[in-house]
Amino acid sequence: MDSSIQTIYTEKIDRFNLAFKRDTPDRVPILFMSEMWPVHHCGLSAEKVLKNPLLFYKAFEKTFSEIYIDGLYGLGNLWIKPIFDALNNSGSYKLTDGIVNYEDKISCYMDVDDYNSLIKNPGHYILNEFFPKKFKVLESGDTISAQALEHAYNAFVNYRQANLELIDKTENVLGIPIFARTLAFSGPDMLLDYFRGFEGIITDINRIPQLFLKASSALNLFITNIKMRIYNTPEDGHFILLPLHLGSYLKPKDFEKYYLPFLNQLLEMYTKNNYTVCLFFENDWTPYLEYFDSFPDGKILGIFEYGDLSKIKKKVGHKICIIGGMPISQLSYGTKKECIDMAKRIIDECAPGGGYIFSTDKILLSLDDGCFENIRAVHEFVYDYAKY
């Protein structure tokens, strides 16, 4: 890394890390949350970019020479399609208007009778029972299955390498930190997203609650051990991204019993090992803010899609660093003045006392999610105005 770029990079990452600790940096950091938006902004073909990571870097290079940012939250699920193709999966990997989506035709591959196998040994169950159900090409265990698994592994290695190269070049050439070093899940969310589906999970909580609790506990430990091996340098100032799904759909009584203990366990394991954890609160978490007092002390961040951020910060800002605030709907349809006025109000309400990072309330996916002129004007305003 060039010495001048090193200085810029260090300034930016130090700015974030002071905010992560709920402290006060020199000014409010600006975090850019996007997947394919820079690609669309630069007029590049999403299909070509997903085949050539170097083009994605070109999009970053152009976009962030025009829009000031202090850091990127992450990259998203880019270059993952060949993995699914190799396994002839039942779902589909879609590129709709340049937005990458994975749509599974079946949300529940795990049977209720499988709970004991999952609880006994999650890794063995996933590899030997679950994968053959989800990916029929692995069912026979013959040469064809072995070749499919090898192709999928090679595709994963390529996917991983493409991500690492893009991160390396963005950080070392552009001086822009990319913060999400790995994506983790809680046990209940893994059961929801990958094994049982929404209908299955709600049924299990009501009919076989003890099996649900044991499986959630087993998965919590299983995924955390893997993630700590994948990302083993927590001192580097980046974070583990932890999207939260099931919790906001549960009644408070069920939330306390079936979700909160596992979230707290994860946070305890990560923070005691000096990891920074970024919680992505999908859906509206306002009814659950009172439970945040049970979170352990440590570097915990929260991205909020919904809710009054100033009220959220007053309520839980002593426990977590708050991220977000700028509605993408305003950036899409508002005037430049309206967007700047909104940004000023957010800064005035959320910045005092530190522990706040300016960003959008949702991830920018398509070009319609945010007008370039509005984003640039807002970032210029925040850069100049949001100083401590």
C-alpha positions, -999 to +999 in steps of 0.1 A: +000+000+000+013+034-010+022+056+020-003+083+011-031+057+007-020+041+039-025+074+057-060+078+042-070+042+050-057+044+086-076+077+092-108+061+079-106+029+098-096+047+130-126+070+126-149+040+124-133+022+153-138+051+176-175+051+166-176+013+171-165+018+207-193+044+211-167+071+213-163+104+194-141+105+163-131+137+145-164+136+125-192+112+118-180+084+095-199+078+062-207+041+055-218+031+020-242+001+019-246-012-017-243-043-038-248-036-075-256+001-074-220+012-083-221-011-113-254+004-126-241+039-119-211+033-142-233+018-169-217-016-167-233-049-175-242-068-143-237-101-160-203-092-173-193-078-139-203-111-122-180-129-145-151-105-140-144-090-106-119-066-121-149-047-136-164-044-102-133-027-090-136-003-119-171+005-108-158+013-073-129+033-087-152+056-107-181+058-082-160+067-052-140+092-070-173+110-074-190+102-041-170+106-008-172+076+015-152+065+046-160+028+041-181+000+025-202-023+047-195-053+025-197-069-010-228-091-009-233-125-025-213-119-056-198-146-079-217-174-061-238-187-090-213-213-103-215-230-069-252-236-072-249-245-109-224-272-101-249-288-076-279-287-099-298-271-071-336-269-070-336-231-066-326-204-090-300-178-090-316-147-106-302-115-120-332-093-121-325-057-132-289-064-122-300-074-086-285-107-074-312-129-058-313-165-048-347-180-048-353-214-034-384-233-046-385-253-014-378-236+020-380-268+041-355-296+033-351-307+069-377-330+084-388-329+120-373-364+124-339-349+115-336-328+146-318-354+167-291-359+140-286-322+137-283-317+174-259-346+178-234-334+151-244-304+130-215-308+106-220-345+099-258-339+095-253-311+070-227-329+049-242-364+049-280-359+053-290-324+045-269-317+014-281-349-004-317-338+002-312-303-010-288-312-039-301-344-056-269-348-075-252-357-042-278-383-033-262-414-049-228-409-034-212-422-067-186-407-091-211-382-104-218-369-069-180-367-062-175-347-094-203-323-086-189-317-051-155-311-065-168-286-091-188-269-063-157-267-041-136-253-070-163-227-077-163-217-040-125-213-041-129-190-071-157-171-054-136-166-023-105-156-043-126-130-063-138-115-031-104-113-016-089-097-047-116-071-048-113-063-011-075-062-013-075-038-043-102-016-029-084-012+004-048-010-008-053+011-040-084+032-032-078+034+006-114+024+013-121-002+041-145-030+034-158-039+068-177-072+067-151-099+069-176-128+072-213-134+075-226-152+105-260-164+118-276-173+151-289-208+155-326-199+153-319-179+121-300-208+105-330-231+112-353-205+096-333-196+066-317-229+056-334-259+073-371-255+083-385-224+066-408-199+083-439-222+086-417-251+099-401-230+125-433-215+139-448-250+141-417-264+158-416-236+184-452-246+193-450-284+190-414-294+197-399-264+216-372-285+233-358-298+201-358-263+186-339-250+216-313-278+215-308-274+177-304-237+180-278-241+207-259-267+186-259-245+156-249-214+176-216-232+186-211-248+153-213-217+131-194-195+156-164-219+157-163-219+119-166-181+116-138-176+142-115-198+121-124-180+088-119-146+103-093-149+130-079-114+131-105-094+151-078-068+160-078-055+123-108-032+129-133-049+107-165-067+117-186-099+116-219-091+099-249-108+116-283-104+099-312-110+122-344-125+108-366-146+131-366-124+162-389-096+150-416-120+140-419-135+175-442-123+203-422-108+232-427-138+254-414-161+226-386-137+217-373-139+253-373-177+253-365-188+217-343-160+203-327-136+228-307-163+247-290-174+215-283-138+203-268-130+236-247-162+236-233-152+202-225-117+212-208-130+244-186-154+224-176-128+199-171-098+221-151-117+247-127-127+219-124-090+209-146-092+177-167-063+165-202-075+156-225-057+133-262-066+138-284-060+108-319-055+122-341-065+093-377-055+098-389-033+126-371-039+159-386-010+179-408-033+201-376-052+212-353-024+222-358-030+259-340-063+256-308-047+244-298-040+280-290-077+282-264-075+255-228-079+268-204-049+268-182-048+237-180-034+201-216-041+189-231-022+160-266-020+148-280-012+113-317-003+115-339-006+085-370+009+102-378+031+132-370+066+145-332+065+147-330+093+172-353+075+196-335+043+190-301+059+198-316+075+230-329+041+240-300+018+232-270+040+222-253+031+255-251-005+244-245-004+206-232+020+179-260+031+157-258+030+119-282+043+093-308+070+092-309+082+056-340+069+038-333+056+003-368+067-006-357+103+001-326+098-020-347+083-049-375+108-050-366+139-030-350+171-042-314+178-034-324+204-008-349+180+008-322+153+011-297+177+026-323+189+051-331+153+061-293+146+065-289+177+087-318+166+109-304+131+113-269+144+122-283+169+147-303+142+164-280+112+162-244+125+162-241+141+196-221+120+220-205+098+193-214+062+186-231+070+154-223+062+117-241+079+089-256+056+062-288+047+044-316+028+060-314+000+034-289-014+010-286+003-024-293-024-050-307-010-082-301+024-096-336+034-086-327+030-049-308+063-049-303+093-072-266+099-078-268+137-075-287+134-042-262+108-027-232+129-037-248+161-023-257+144+010-223+129+014-206+163+007-228+179+033-222+153+060-185+154+053-184+192+059-211+195+086-208+164+108-177+174+126-172+170+164 
